[in-house]
Amino acid sequence: MNVLAVIPARMNSSRFPGKPMKKILGIPMIERVYKNVSRSKIIDTVFVATCDLQIHNYILSIGGNSIMTSKKHKRATERTSEALVKIEKKLKKKFEIIVMVQGDEPMITGTMISKVVEPLIKNKKINVTNLMTKVKNKAEFNDLNEPKVVFDNNKFALYFSRCPIPSPWLKFKTAYKQVCAIPFRRNYLLKFNKLKPTSLEILESIDMNRILQSGGEIKMVEIKNYVKSVDTIKDLKNVEKLIIK
């Protein structure tokens, strides 16, 4: 099965401008993500998808793959979809599964990537999966930069929110957060990007809610590892400490 990993990244982040090139223990974050994803035994090809020459040229300089995309995209899924079409044309091959890994997830490992792809390989009825892990503390539970998720008894997502869910007065130990490694079946990703953004997607600024609000399903895959994304300079420093440990 041909599996492509796409890492969407841009310099003009509203919360942390230039963050893909910010260094974590001396290594640019985008390089860390690229190399970690490349270690997955289930991934055939890895590309960074960016609208910035600085990122594009850097990835090429370390021997990686990068593809230039439009600056107009508002969602990572849109950038990933455009990249998929261009990469397939460039390589003259089609991929069956596309794994979108956000460029601000430097703690993602190859093992995690392999785990989140497995349900799509084993069950053809599943079109998209998503990693999740337990919320670590109350501060993280209340952090609007950390998307939280609630799910049913079969671990299919019910809703994603930046607010504390399932309930702000419950102990944070009952809560889970999204980890942005998201595999799609190829045709499902292209179909998804033709759907209009939904009200809950816009409200939460979480594109997974477009799938749920449109009647689709997202299989959640739990990992025991603690993973921290980088949205602020403070996050960057915390991740450095976690990686040292």
N, C-alpha and C positions, 0 to 999 in steps of 0.2 A: 504494500500500500504506500503510495507516494504522499509524504507528509511535509508540508512547507510551514516554517515558522516565520512570521513577519513581526518585526519590532517597530511600531510606529513611534517616531520621536520628532520633536521640534524644539527650537530654541526659545520661541516666544510663548512660554508658559505664563499664564496670568498670575499664578501663585508663586512661581519661582523661575524667573527668566534665566535662560541659559543652563538649566539644570542637567540636561543630558551630558554636557561636557564637564560638569563639576566633578572634582576628583574625590574618590573614596580610597583612603590609604594610598594615594599616589596614582590611582588608575581612574580614568574618566568613567563615569557611571554607565554610559552607553556601551563601553567596551566590556565592562563586567557582565552586563545583561547578555550581550552578544555571545560571549565565551561560555557563560553558564548554560544558555539555551543550546548552544552547539554541542554540549556534552551529553545531551539526551540521545540515547541509542535509537529512539523511535523517529527522530527527525532526520529527514533526508537533506534538506536545504534550509539555510537560514539567511534572511535578508533584513536589513534595516530599511524602513520606508520613511523618508524625510523630505521636507521642503527646504532644508537648509544645507548649503554647500559645505559649511564648516563640519557638520556631522557626516555628510556624504563622503567628503574627502578624507576625513579621519578614519572612517571604517575601511575605506579602500587602502589606506596607508598601513593598516595592520593586517592586511591580507583578507579582509572580510568582504561580504557582498552588501551592496547598497543600491537602492533605486530611488530616483527623484520623483516626488509626487507634488500635487497642487498645494498652494498655500491657502486655498479657500476652505479646506476641510475643517469642520467644527467637531467631528467625532473621530475617535481612533479607528472605529469600524469603517468609516468612509475612506480613510487613508489606506487601510489594509486592503479593502476591496479594489481600489485603484491599483495598488501595488501588485496584487494577485494577477490582474489582467496583464500588466506590463511584464511581470516576471515570466508568466507562461509564454508570452510572445517572444521574450528574449531567449528563453531556454528551449522553446519549441516543444513543450510538454505540458500536460495537465496534472494538477495535484488533486487528490481526493479529500484531504483534510488540511485545513489552514489553522494554524495555532497563532492567535494574536497575543503577543506578550508585551505589556506596556514597558516603555523604556525607563520607567521609574521604579522598577521592581528588581533591584540589584541582589536581593537575597533568594531569588528564584534559582532552583537547581535543575539539572538535567533529569534527575529522578522524579521531581515534582511534575515536570512536563510530561514525562512518560506516563505517569499515573493518571493525569487528567485526560490524556488522549485515549487510554484503554477502553472506556465505556463506548466510544464511537466505533472502535474496532470490533468489540464483542456484540454490540447491539445496533443493527442498522436503523432502528426506529428512533434512535437518539441523534439529534441534529446539532446540538450545542451543549457543551459542558463548561463548568467554571470551578476553579479551586476556591476553597474557603478554609479558614482556621479560626480557632476560638479567640475572642477578644481578650486582651491581656489584663487590662485594668480599667478603672472607671474613667480616667482621662481619655483613653482610646475610645471607650464606649460613647463618650460625648463629643468626640472629635469629628467635625463635619467633613474633614478631608478623608475620613475612613468610611467607605460604603459598607453598611451592614446588610445582612441578608437573613430572612426567615424562610423556612422550607417545610414541606410536608413530611409525612412518615416514611416516604420513599426517597427522601432527599431531592425532591424537585422544588426549585425555588418558587416561593409565593410572592415575594416582594423584596426590592432593594431600596435602601434609604440611607441618606447621610445622617439622619437623626437617629437617636437611640431606639432600636427595635430589638425584641418584640415590645418592650415597654420601658420607659425611662425610670420607673420606680422598682423594676425588678433588678436583682443582682446582675452585674455585668457578666458573671460566669455562665449565664445562660445564653449569651450572645455570640454570634459568629460574624466575621467580616469577610468581605470579598478579597481574593487575591487575583490580580489581573493577568491570569494565564487562561485564555479562552479559546478552545478549539471549536471550529465550525466545519460542517461538511461544506465542500466547495460551493455547490449550488444554493445551499441555504444561506450562506454569507452574501452571495450576489442578490438573492431574493430579498434578504433582510434590508439591504441598502436601497432597494427600490421602494420600501415602505416609507410612508411619511412619519416623521418624528411624532411621538404621542405625547399627550399632556403630562403623564407621569414621568416620562423620560426627561422632558424639559424641566419639570418641577424639581426633580432630584439631580439632574445632570448626570444620569446613569443610563447609558444606551441599552443595557440589558432589560430595562423596564419596557422598551419598545416591543421586545419579543413577548413578554408576559401579557402586556396590555392588548397585543394583537392575537392572543390565543395560543402562542407557542409555549414550549416547555424548555427548561434549562435544568439539566442534571447537575447537581452539586457534588463535588468530590472533596471530601475532608482530608486535610493533612494535619499531622500532629506538630509539625515544625512551626515555630513562630516566624512570621515573615512581616517585614516592615517596608512599606513603600516610602518614597521620598517626595514630599510635597512642599517642604520648607527647609531652610538651612538647619533648623533644629533637628528635623528628621534625618538629614544627612549626617549630622554628628552622632545621633543615636545609632544609626546603622553602622557607622564606623566602629562604635563600641561593641555592638552585637557581633560583627564579623571578627573582631579581635578575639572574642570569647570562643 
